[in-house]
Amino acid sequence: MDWRLRFEPVITPLFRTWWRFSRAATLGVRGIACDDSGRVLLVKHTYLAGWHLPGGGVERGESAARAIAREMAEEGGVEATGEPVIFALYSNHANFAGDHIALYRLPSWRPCPPRIGNEIAERGFFPPDALPDGTTKATRRRLAEAFDGAPVSAVW
């Protein structure tokens, strides 16, 4: 796990360069799923520091709603039982020119086995007002928008 964090400053720019030449624009998705106690699902990746909302990239030929349903199951062990509902669309140009992130809420879901692999180090449900240390600033902003009525930003 530590080697991926050490090499992330090199690996991510290489992937972004590849994506820039292979895609004119990119679209990512992130999802909010809460358990019966109102706690929100967060994941910790092996290749990024901090706790994040689950999500990933929309693949060619895949809808954003299908992508978030897939990512939530793979990363979080949460299978959507209804249609994911779009919450907001954000630009992510500060991290990658042409990138956008669609944030969805999963109104209903059931547990499923997450994908076993080396991408997710930890996953868990946390109260929105007691997030774990290391929760990213962007994740905290999105949750404030979703739960506390903070103004929705246009920027991730």
N, CA, C and O of each residue as an XYZ file, in Angstrom:
624
protein
N       0.821     -1.185      0.000
C       0.000      0.000      0.000
C       0.865      1.250      0.000
O       0.583      2.181     -0.754
N       1.900      1.303      0.812
C       2.730      2.502      0.909
C       3.410      2.854     -0.412
O       3.569      4.034     -0.727
N       3.813      1.847     -1.189
C       4.488      2.139     -2.454
C       3.561      2.880     -3.404
O       4.010      3.749     -4.151
N       2.259      2.547     -3.386
C       1.314      3.228     -4.280
C       1.160      4.691     -3.900
O       1.067      5.554     -4.773
N       1.130      4.976     -2.604
C       1.035      6.374     -2.170
C       2.298      7.152     -2.539
O       2.226      8.319     -2.923
N       3.460      6.491     -2.419
C       4.723      7.162     -2.757
C       4.819      7.471     -4.239
O       5.342      8.519     -4.618
N       4.320      6.569     -5.088
C       4.428      6.757     -6.531
C       3.257      7.514     -7.139
O       3.298      7.860     -8.319
N       2.207      7.781     -6.355
C       1.023      8.483     -6.858
C       1.372      9.812     -7.511
O       0.792     10.126     -8.551
N       2.298     10.626     -6.957
C       2.618     11.889     -7.631
C       3.195     11.705     -9.039
O       3.157     12.639     -9.841
N       3.717     10.542     -9.345
C       4.251     10.259    -10.681
C       3.202      9.551    -11.540
O       3.010      9.890    -12.708
N       2.532      8.574    -10.953
C       1.583      7.749    -11.701
C       0.377      8.560    -12.174
O      -0.016      8.465    -13.337
N      -0.207      9.350    -11.284
C      -1.413     10.107    -11.646
C      -1.175     11.052    -12.812
O      -1.980     11.056    -13.743
N      -0.106     11.858    -12.816
C       0.118     12.713    -13.995
C       0.300     11.921    -15.290
O      -0.116     12.377    -16.355
N       0.913     10.750    -15.210
C       1.068      9.924    -16.415
C      -0.297      9.476    -16.942
O      -0.563      9.557    -18.142
N      -1.159      9.004    -16.036
C      -2.502      8.605    -16.458
C      -3.274      9.795    -17.000
O      -3.973      9.666    -18.005
N      -3.165     10.945    -16.360
C      -3.890     12.126    -16.827
C      -3.412     12.552    -18.216
O      -4.215     12.995    -19.037
N      -2.135     12.423    -18.478
C      -1.609     12.738    -19.804
C      -2.208     11.776    -20.831
O      -2.646     12.197    -21.902
N      -2.225     10.509    -20.505
C      -2.821      9.520    -21.403
C      -4.287      9.837    -21.652
O      -4.740      9.817    -22.796
N      -5.036     10.130    -20.584
C      -6.458     10.439    -20.730
C      -6.664     11.682    -21.581
O      -7.619     11.748    -22.355
N      -5.779     12.674    -21.449
C      -5.911     13.913    -22.220
C      -5.827     13.616    -23.714
O      -6.562     14.208    -24.504
N      -4.934     12.703    -24.109
C      -4.793     12.372    -25.518
C      -5.851     11.395    -26.001
O      -6.197     11.391    -27.182
N      -6.365     10.571    -25.108
C      -7.339      9.561    -25.525
C      -8.784     10.012    -25.332
O      -9.700      9.388    -25.868
N      -8.999     11.090    -24.572
C     -10.357     11.579    -24.297
C     -10.348     13.097    -24.297
O      -9.468     13.715    -23.697
N     -11.318     13.700    -24.964
C     -11.410     15.161    -24.961
C     -11.868     15.675    -23.608
O     -11.413     16.725    -23.154
N     -12.758     14.948    -22.965
C     -13.247     15.300    -21.639
C     -13.432     14.012    -20.853
O     -13.616     12.939    -21.429
N     -13.383     14.129    -19.552
C     -13.584     12.956    -18.712
C     -14.726     13.227    -17.749
O     -14.993     14.369    -17.374
N     -15.393     12.150    -17.359
C     -16.490     12.241    -16.415
C     -16.290     11.195    -15.339
O     -16.140     10.005    -15.618
N     -16.291     11.664    -14.111
C     -16.224     10.776    -12.963
C     -17.536     10.829    -12.204
O     -18.353     11.727    -12.408
N     -17.724      9.862    -11.334
C     -18.915      9.813    -10.497
C     -18.498      9.538     -9.057
O     -17.517      8.841     -8.799
N     -19.254     10.093     -8.137
C     -19.112      9.804     -6.709
C     -20.511      9.586     -6.176
O     -21.483     10.112     -6.720
N     -20.613      8.794     -5.092
C     -21.934      8.473     -4.578
C     -22.064      8.637     -3.082
O     -21.111      8.448     -2.326
N     -23.272      8.995     -2.673
C     -23.623      9.090     -1.262
C     -24.643      8.000     -0.963
O     -25.722      7.954     -1.553
N     -24.276      7.125     -0.032
C     -25.188      6.092      0.457
C     -25.164      6.146      1.980
O     -24.096      6.193      2.592
N     -26.338      6.139      2.579
C     -26.445      6.172      4.035
C     -27.080      4.884      4.537
O     -27.937      4.301      3.874
N     -26.649      4.449      5.719
C     -27.272      3.280      6.329
C     -28.517      3.713      7.115
O     -28.874      4.892      7.113
N     -29.164      2.777      7.775
C     -30.399      3.066      8.501
C     -30.192      4.057      9.651
O     -31.148      4.681     10.110
N     -28.961      4.201     10.110
C     -28.651      5.147     11.191
C     -28.274      6.525     10.666
O     -27.976      7.426     11.450
N     -28.286      6.700      9.333
C     -27.932      7.993      8.749
C     -26.449      8.202      8.555
O     -26.008      9.302      8.223
N     -25.673      7.143      8.763
C     -24.231      7.245      8.549
C     -23.919      7.112      7.062
O     -24.605      6.392      6.337
N     -22.883      7.809      6.617
C     -22.532      7.851      5.200
C     -21.350      6.928      4.917
O     -20.427      6.812      5.723
N     -21.395      6.280      3.765
C     -20.338      5.367      3.346
C     -19.144      6.150      2.816
O     -19.295      7.014      1.952
N     -17.957      5.846      3.335
C     -16.700      6.412      2.834
C     -15.719      5.279      2.583
O     -15.805      4.216      3.198
N     -14.789      5.521      1.671
C     -13.754      4.537      1.368
C     -12.377      5.197      1.448
O     -12.220      6.402      1.252
N     -11.399      4.359      1.743
C     -10.005      4.798      1.740
C      -9.291      3.951      0.688
O      -9.258      2.724      0.785
N      -8.723      4.614     -0.313
C      -8.026      3.919     -1.400
C      -6.599      3.556     -0.989
O      -6.037      4.126     -0.053
N      -6.044      2.613     -1.700
C      -4.647      2.255     -1.452
C      -3.695      3.210     -2.158
O      -2.505      3.237     -1.844
N      -4.204      4.000     -3.116
C      -3.345      4.849     -3.938
C      -3.582      6.334     -3.728
O      -2.902      7.150     -4.352
N      -4.531      6.716     -2.865
C      -4.803      8.118     -2.543
C      -4.897      8.254     -1.038
O      -5.390      7.351     -0.362
N      -4.434      9.364     -0.511
C      -4.551      9.609      0.917
C      -5.964     10.061      1.254
O      -6.604     10.735      0.446
N      -6.454      9.705      2.417
C      -7.709     10.215      2.936
C      -8.920      9.349      2.659
O      -8.863      8.366      1.920
N     -10.023      9.753      3.284
C     -11.317      9.108      3.104
C     -12.099      9.867      2.040
O     -12.089     11.098      2.018
N     -12.776      9.138      1.160
C     -13.486      9.705      0.016
C     -14.868      9.079     -0.096
O     -15.125      8.005      0.448
N     -15.753      9.764     -0.808
C     -16.987      9.126     -1.247
C     -16.614      8.098     -2.312
O     -15.723      8.361     -3.119
N     -17.263      6.939     -2.339
C     -16.939      5.951     -3.372
C     -17.239      6.499     -4.764
O     -18.134      7.326     -4.940
N     -16.490      6.034     -5.730
C     -16.742      6.452     -7.102
C     -15.593      6.105     -8.012
O     -14.654      5.409     -7.627
N     -15.685      6.606     -9.228
C     -14.657      6.334    -10.221
C     -15.041      6.934    -11.556
O     -15.874      7.837    -11.628
N     -14.436      6.432    -12.601
C     -14.657      6.965    -13.932
C     -15.812      6.310    -14.654
O     -16.128      5.141    -14.430
N     -16.440      7.088    -15.531
C     -17.480      6.565    -16.410
C     -16.777      5.995    -17.634
O     -16.015      6.692    -18.303
N     -17.031      4.751    -17.915
C     -16.383      4.079    -19.036
C     -17.098      4.413    -20.340
O     -18.277      4.768    -20.346
N     -16.372      4.296    -21.428
C     -16.947      4.535    -22.752
C     -18.173      3.636    -22.948
O     -18.107      2.428    -22.719
N     -19.289      4.235    -23.374
C     -20.522      3.486    -23.604
C     -21.352      3.248    -22.354
O     -22.392      2.593    -22.423
N     -20.915      3.765    -21.215
C     -21.616      3.556    -19.945
C     -22.284      4.862    -19.522
O     -21.689      5.930    -19.670
N     -23.488      4.797    -19.007
C     -24.130      6.004    -18.480
C     -23.533      6.327    -17.114
O     -22.973      5.458    -16.447
N     -23.659      7.577    -16.712
C     -23.157      7.988    -15.400
C     -23.911      7.253    -14.291
O     -23.301      6.834    -13.307
N     -25.223      7.092    -14.436
C     -26.012      6.387    -13.415
C     -25.570      4.934    -13.292
O     -25.489      4.400    -12.186
N     -25.288      4.303    -14.405
C     -24.803      2.907    -14.373
C     -23.413      2.854    -13.753
O     -23.101      1.930    -13.001
N     -22.576      3.842    -14.065
C     -21.218      3.865    -13.518
C     -21.231      3.986    -12.001
O     -20.476      3.293    -11.320
N     -22.091      4.870    -11.458
C     -22.100      5.007     -9.997
C     -22.666      3.763     -9.342
O     -22.197      3.367     -8.275
N     -23.659      3.137     -9.949
C     -24.181      1.888     -9.389
C     -23.069      0.829     -9.357
O     -22.923      0.112     -8.367
N     -22.294      0.734    -10.432
C     -21.189     -0.230    -10.493
C     -20.123      0.088     -9.450
O     -19.681     -0.798     -8.719
N     -19.710      1.353     -9.381
C     -18.648      1.749     -8.450
C     -19.057      1.558     -6.993
O     -18.246      1.129     -6.173
N     -20.312      1.873     -6.667
C     -20.769      1.704     -5.287
C     -20.734      0.228     -4.884
O     -20.364     -0.099     -3.756
N     -21.114     -0.651     -5.793
C     -21.062     -2.085     -5.509
C     -19.616     -2.555     -5.393
O     -19.265     -3.265     -4.450
N     -18.786     -2.164     -6.341
C     -17.404     -2.626     -6.353
C     -16.612     -2.100     -5.160
O     -15.936     -2.869     -4.476
N     -16.691     -0.804     -4.909
C     -15.873     -0.204     -3.861
C     -16.492     -0.296     -2.477
O     -15.787     -0.504     -1.490
N     -17.809     -0.141     -2.402
C     -18.440     -0.024     -1.098
C     -19.264     -1.192     -0.624
O     -19.672     -1.230      0.537
N     -19.523     -2.164     -1.511
C     -20.380     -3.270     -1.114
C     -21.825     -2.851     -0.949
O     -22.551     -3.382     -0.108
N     -22.241     -1.872     -1.780
C     -23.576     -1.301     -1.728
C     -24.205     -1.436     -3.114
O     -23.765     -0.788     -4.064
N     -25.229     -2.272     -3.229
C     -25.908     -2.488     -4.515
C     -27.174     -1.646     -4.575
O     -28.071     -1.802     -3.747
N     -27.244     -0.757     -5.553
C     -28.424      0.095     -5.715
C     -29.635     -0.772     -6.026
O     -29.574     -1.648     -6.889
N     -30.742     -0.524     -5.318
C     -31.989     -1.239     -5.595
C     -32.999     -0.331     -6.283
O     -34.078     -0.774     -6.677
N     -32.647      0.929     -6.423
C     -33.444      1.894     -7.165
C     -32.500      2.722     -8.008
O     -31.284      2.543     -7.946
N     -33.049      3.619     -8.789
C     -32.211      4.478     -9.630
C     -31.420      5.471     -8.782
O     -31.991      6.139     -7.920
N     -30.109      5.575     -9.020
C     -29.349      6.642     -8.364
C     -29.899      8.003     -8.800
O     -30.322      8.174     -9.944
N     -29.888      8.957     -7.887
C     -30.441     10.286     -8.141
C     -29.294     11.297     -8.186
O     -28.506     11.401     -7.246
N     -29.214     12.039     -9.293
C     -28.149     13.035     -9.423
C     -28.361     14.135     -8.382
O     -29.473     14.633     -8.203
N     -27.283     14.501     -7.704
C     -27.341     15.581     -6.719
C     -26.777     16.867     -7.322
O     -27.388     17.930     -7.208
N     -25.610     16.766     -7.964
C     -24.975     17.942     -8.567
C     -23.894     17.491     -9.534
O     -23.418     16.356     -9.485
N     -23.521     18.409    -10.414
C     -22.432     18.187    -11.363
C     -21.375     19.256    -11.106
O     -21.688     20.443    -11.020
N     -20.126     18.827    -10.984
C     -19.027     19.720    -10.617
C     -17.936     19.689    -11.681
O     -17.714     18.665    -12.328
N     -17.260     20.817    -11.854
C     -16.044     20.801    -12.670
C     -14.892     20.421    -11.746
O     -14.887     20.750    -10.560
N     -13.943     19.739    -12.309
C     -12.762     19.321    -11.550
C     -11.515     19.772    -12.311
O     -10.506     19.069    -12.342
N     -11.599     20.954    -12.924
C     -10.534     21.443    -13.784
C      -9.236     21.729    -13.040
O      -8.167     21.705    -13.650
N      -9.301     21.996    -11.758
C      -8.076     22.254    -10.999
C      -7.193     21.013    -10.959
O      -5.967     21.122    -10.912
N      -7.810     19.834    -10.976
C      -7.037     18.591    -10.942
C      -6.739     18.045    -12.323
O      -5.721     17.386    -12.534
N      -7.650     18.327    -13.282
C      -7.468     17.791    -14.626
C      -8.371     18.573    -15.576
O      -9.594     18.509    -15.449
N      -7.799     19.301    -16.517
C      -8.586     20.117    -17.445
C      -9.577     19.235    -18.201
O      -9.207     18.190    -18.736
N     -10.827     19.660    -18.239
C     -11.852     18.899    -18.948
C     -12.550     17.855    -18.102
O     -13.416     17.140    -18.606
N     -12.196     17.745    -16.824
C     -12.789     16.724    -15.968
C     -14.020     17.274    -15.259
O     -14.058     18.435    -14.853
N     -15.025     16.415    -15.121
C     -16.247     16.731    -14.377
C     -16.578     15.550    -13.483
O     -16.219     14.410    -13.776
N     -17.272     15.840    -12.381
C     -17.698     14.795    -11.451
C     -19.188     14.956    -11.193
O     -19.653     16.030    -10.812
N     -19.923     13.884    -11.405
C     -21.348     13.846    -11.104
C     -21.521     13.174     -9.746
O     -21.060     12.053     -9.533
N     -22.189     13.869     -8.836
C     -22.443     13.322     -7.509
C     -23.872     12.803     -7.459
O     -24.821     13.521     -7.775
N     -24.010     11.544     -7.056
C     -25.301     10.876     -6.970
C     -25.610     10.487     -5.537
O     -24.711     10.304     -4.716
N     -26.893     10.366     -5.253
C     -27.361      9.777     -3.999
C     -28.019      8.447     -4.337
O     -28.719      8.330     -5.343
N     -27.794      7.458     -3.502
C     -28.475      6.163     -3.642
C     -29.591      6.119     -2.609
O     -29.326      5.909     -1.425
N     -30.833      6.312     -3.035
C     -31.935      6.343     -2.067
C     -32.233      4.978     -1.452
O     -32.721      4.896     -0.325
N     -31.941      3.913     -2.186
C     -32.172      2.570     -1.648
C     -31.084      1.640     -2.150
O     -30.652      1.718     -3.300
N     -30.652      0.760     -1.263
C     -29.579     -0.172     -1.592
C     -29.643     -1.368     -0.656
O     -30.337     -1.354      0.361
N     -28.899     -2.400     -1.026
C     -28.738     -3.571     -0.158
C     -27.255     -3.943     -0.157
O     -26.538     -3.646     -1.113
N     -26.806     -4.579      0.894
C     -25.396     -4.989      0.939
C     -25.093     -6.034     -0.135
O     -25.937     -6.861     -0.478
N     -23.875     -5.972     -0.650
C     -23.383     -6.969     -1.589
C     -21.884     -7.124     -1.335
O     -21.272     -6.251     -0.719
N     -21.297     -8.200     -1.792
C     -19.858     -8.345     -1.602
C     -19.111     -7.312     -2.459
O     -19.350     -7.221     -3.663
N     -18.216     -6.542     -1.852
C     -17.426     -5.607     -2.664
C     -16.416     -6.380     -3.505
O     -16.110     -7.539     -3.226
N     -15.905     -5.714     -4.542
C     -14.870     -6.338     -5.368
C     -13.618     -6.520     -4.511
O     -13.176     -5.594     -3.830
N     -13.074     -7.689     -4.557
C     -11.846     -7.967     -3.827
C     -10.679     -7.585     -4.733
O     -10.616     -8.008     -5.887
N      -9.779     -6.802     -4.216
C      -8.629     -6.356     -4.989
C      -7.769     -5.468     -4.131
O      -7.886     -5.455     -2.906
N      -6.901     -4.726     -4.788
C      -5.974     -3.901     -4.028
C      -6.279     -2.410     -4.169
O      -5.397     -1.582     -3.938
N      -7.513     -2.052     -4.544
C      -7.852     -0.641     -4.723
C      -8.365      0.005     -3.438
O      -8.026      1.154     -3.153
N      -9.174     -0.713     -2.659
C      -9.782     -0.157     -1.457
C      -9.098     -0.759     -0.229
O      -9.087     -1.975     -0.040
N      -8.528      0.118      0.599
C      -7.857     -0.317      1.827
C      -8.853     -0.491      2.964
O      -8.753     -1.433      3.750
N      -9.828      0.434      3.047
C     -10.840      0.395      4.108
C     -12.135      0.983      3.585
O     -12.132      1.780      2.647
N     -13.245      0.585      4.196
C     -14.556      1.163      3.907
C     -15.326      1.155      5.206
O     -15.107      0.306      6.071
N     -16.233      2.114      5.337
C     -17.045      2.143      6.548
C     -18.106      3.216      6.474
O     -18.066      4.098      5.617
N     -19.066      3.125      7.396
C     -20.132      4.111      7.515
C     -19.831      5.008      8.710
O     -19.467      4.530      9.785
N     -19.990      6.330      8.507
C     -19.640      7.302      9.529
C     -20.736      8.356      9.645
O     -21.340      8.730      8.640
N     -21.003      8.843     10.874
C     -21.968      9.939     11.019
C     -21.452     11.179     10.286
O     -20.268     11.501     10.390
N     -22.311     11.875      9.552
C     -21.867     13.070      8.823
C     -21.255     14.139      9.728
O     -20.444     14.945      9.271
N     -21.636     14.152     10.999
C     -21.083     15.147     11.916
C     -19.892     14.616     12.718
O     -19.401     15.300     13.616
N     -19.422     13.405     12.403
C     -18.265     12.820     13.085
C     -17.457     11.993     12.083
O     -17.265     10.789     12.256
N     -16.991     12.669     11.037
C     -16.232     11.981      9.985
C     -14.853     11.591     10.492
O     -14.320     12.241     11.391
N     -14.267     10.542      9.932
C     -12.958     10.101     10.404
C     -11.851     11.099     10.041
O     -11.956     11.837      9.062
N     -10.798     11.101     10.849
C      -9.623     11.915     10.523
C      -9.147     11.529      9.134
O      -9.145     10.352      8.772
N      -8.748     12.520      8.363
C      -8.261     12.257      7.025
C      -9.328     12.344      5.953
O      -9.028     12.153      4.774
N     -10.579     12.630      6.333
C     -11.606     12.820      5.314
C     -11.207     14.043      4.492
O     -10.893     15.094      5.051
N     -11.219     13.907      3.173
C     -10.734     14.987      2.312
C     -11.626     16.215      2.400
O     -12.805     16.126      2.745
N     -11.041     17.358      2.083
C     -11.795     18.617      2.104
C     -12.959     18.577      1.123
O     -14.056     19.040      1.437
N     -12.721     18.023     -0.069
C     -13.794     17.941     -1.069
C     -14.938     17.063     -0.564
O     -16.106     17.391     -0.771
N     -14.617     15.964      0.090
C     -15.651     15.085      0.635
C     -16.443     15.820      1.708
O     -17.671     15.734      1.745
N     -15.753     16.531      2.569
C     -16.441     17.305      3.617
C     -17.356     18.372      3.001
O     -18.466     18.589      3.488
N     -16.895     19.040      1.930
C     -17.733     20.053      1.269
C     -18.980     19.423      0.654
O     -20.077     19.968      0.775
N     -18.813     18.276     -0.006
C     -19.964     17.625     -0.626
C     -20.980     17.191      0.423
O     -22.185     17.333      0.214
N     -20.508     16.668      1.542
C     -21.422     16.223      2.590
C     -22.118     17.406      3.251
O     -23.282     17.298      3.637
N     -21.422     18.536      3.389
C     -22.062     19.745      3.924
C     -23.161     20.216      2.978
O     -24.209     20.681      3.428
N     -22.932     20.099      1.680
C     -23.960     20.468      0.708
C     -25.162     19.527      0.807
O     -26.312     19.966      0.768
N     -24.885     18.244      0.935
C     -25.951     17.239      0.931
C     -26.731     17.186      2.239
O     -27.937     16.939      2.229
N     -26.055     17.416      3.368
C     -26.706     17.220      4.669
C     -26.967     18.505      5.452
O     -27.891     18.555      6.263
N     -26.167     19.541      5.218
C     -26.261     20.746      6.045
C     -26.829     21.953      5.314
O     -26.927     23.037      5.890
N     -27.199     21.779      4.062
C     -27.767     22.890      3.309
C     -26.745     23.916      2.851
O     -27.113     25.037      2.497
N     -25.464     23.551      2.850
C     -24.440     24.468      2.323
C     -24.716     24.701      0.837
O     -25.206     23.801      0.155
N     -24.409     25.894      0.327
C     -24.623     26.158     -1.112
C     -23.825     25.146     -1.951
O     -22.683     24.815     -1.632
N     -24.446     24.676     -3.010
C     -23.770     23.719     -3.902
C     -22.805     24.490     -4.794
O     -23.191     25.438     -5.478
N     -21.565     24.074     -4.775
C     -20.525     24.702     -5.574
C     -20.556     24.153     -7.010
O     -21.086     23.069     -7.255
N     -19.998     24.896     -7.930
C     -19.845     24.396     -9.296
C     -18.515     23.668     -9.453
O     -18.272     23.009    -10.464
N     -17.661     23.794     -8.449
C     -16.304     23.240     -8.499
C     -16.158     22.156     -7.441
O     -16.572     22.339     -6.297
N     -15.569     21.029     -7.823
C     -15.388     19.925     -6.892
C     -14.515     20.359     -5.741
O     -14.241     19.566     -4.840
